[in-house]
Amino acid sequence: LHGADLDEKLRGMGFERAGHRWVSAWRIAVPSSDGALAKLAVLGGGYMLVDGFDWMTTVQGAAEEVATGRWNGAAALLLAYLARHVLAYWQMGRLLVSWDTSPFEYVANLEAGEKGSNRPTE
């Protein structure tokens, strides 16, 4: 507990307690979590479905490129897949780690020159 011996130290310095009054330092509305797990399951499942379809079409396209001897085309498909997913995972990480901002606010802050800040602009 922060300042657990504060009362004792103050009394040792000659102070006396005249009373106490509680003051709310924070008022935080707790959002309802009704259906949050179901929404998360639907969003997660939908993301996995789209991601799986993207992977299958990328691998199929790269295999067709390799089969016809176009290695550059296969490399381009795989690099595009990698770029899409690096950006997607980076953005999801930003949202999961920092819940106080949205992707759009983060981009707006970067454009405003606040590099390293993930706080929303006011």
C-alpha positions in Angstrom: 0.0 0.0 0.0 1.4 3.4 -1.0 2.1 5.6 2.1 1.1 2.9 4.6 3.1 4.5 7.4 2.2 8.1 6.4 -0.2 8.5 9.3 2.5 7.4 11.8 5.1 9.7 10.3 2.8 12.7 10.4 1.9 12.0 14.0 5.6 11.7 14.8 6.1 15.2 13.3 3.5 16.6 15.7 0.4 16.6 13.4 -3.0 15.4 14.6 -5.8 14.0 12.5 -8.8 16.3 12.6 -11.1 14.0 10.6 -11.3 12.4 7.2 -13.1 13.0 4.0 -13.2 10.7 1.0 -12.8 12.3 -2.4 -13.3 10.5 -5.7 -10.2 10.8 -7.8 -11.5 8.8 -10.7 -14.9 8.1 -12.1 -14.8 5.5 -14.7 -17.9 4.1 -16.3 -17.6 0.3 -16.7 -19.0 -0.7 -20.1 -21.3 -3.6 -20.3 -19.8 -6.8 -21.6 -23.1 -8.3 -22.8 -22.4 -10.4 -25.8 -18.7 -9.4 -26.0 -17.4 -12.9 -26.2 -19.9 -13.8 -28.9 -18.8 -10.7 -30.9 -15.2 -11.6 -30.4 -15.8 -15.1 -31.6 -17.6 -13.9 -34.7 -14.9 -11.3 -35.5 -12.1 -13.8 -34.8 -13.8 -16.5 -36.9 -14.5 -14.1 -39.8 -10.9 -12.9 -39.7 -9.5 -16.5 -39.8 -11.9 -17.3 -42.7 -10.7 -14.4 -44.7 -7.1 -15.0 -43.8 -7.3 -18.7 -44.7 -8.9 -17.8 -48.1 -6.1 -15.3 -48.7 -3.4 -17.8 -47.9 -5.0 -20.5 -50.2 -5.3 -18.1 -53.1 -1.8 -16.8 -52.6 -0.2 -20.3 -52.5 -2.3 -21.4 -55.5 -1.3 -18.3 -57.5 2.4 -18.7 -56.5 2.3 -22.4 -57.5 0.8 -21.5 -60.9 3.5 -18.9 -61.4 6.3 -21.4 -60.5 4.7 -24.1 -62.7 4.9 -21.7 -65.7 8.5 -20.7 -64.9 7.6 -17.2 -63.7 9.6 -17.0 -60.5 9.3 -13.3 -60.3 5.5 -13.5 -60.3 5.6 -16.0 -57.5 7.9 -13.9 -55.5 5.7 -10.8 -56.0 2.6 -12.7 -54.8 4.4 -13.9 -51.7 5.8 -10.5 -50.9 2.4 -8.9 -51.3 0.9 -11.5 -49.0 3.7 -10.8 -46.5 3.2 -7.1 -46.7 -0.6 -7.4 -46.2 -0.2 -9.5 -43.1 2.7 -7.6 -41.5 0.6 -4.4 -41.8 -2.6 -6.2 -40.5 -0.8 -7.8 -37.5 1.0 -4.5 -36.7 -2.2 -2.6 -36.7 -4.0 -5.3 -34.6 -1.1 -5.1 -32.1 -1.4 -1.4 -31.9 -5.1 -1.7 -31.0 -4.6 -4.6 -28.6 -1.7 -2.9 -26.8 -3.1 0.6 -26.8 -6.8 0.6 -26.3 -7.0 4.4 -26.0 -6.8 5.0 -29.8 -8.1 3.8 -33.1 -6.1 3.1 -36.2 -7.4 6.3 -37.8 -6.4 8.4 -34.8 -2.9 6.8 -34.8 -2.4 7.7 -38.5 -3.7 11.2 -37.9 -1.2 11.6 -35.1 1.6 10.4 -37.3 0.6 12.8 -40.1 0.4 15.7 -37.5 4.1 14.9 -36.6 3.5 13.3 -33.2 5.8 10.3 -33.9 5.9 7.8 -31.1 2.6 9.0 -29.6 -0.4 6.9 -29.8 -2.6 9.3 -27.9 -5.6 10.7 -29.8 -5.4 14.3 -31.0 -7.7 16.8 -29.1 
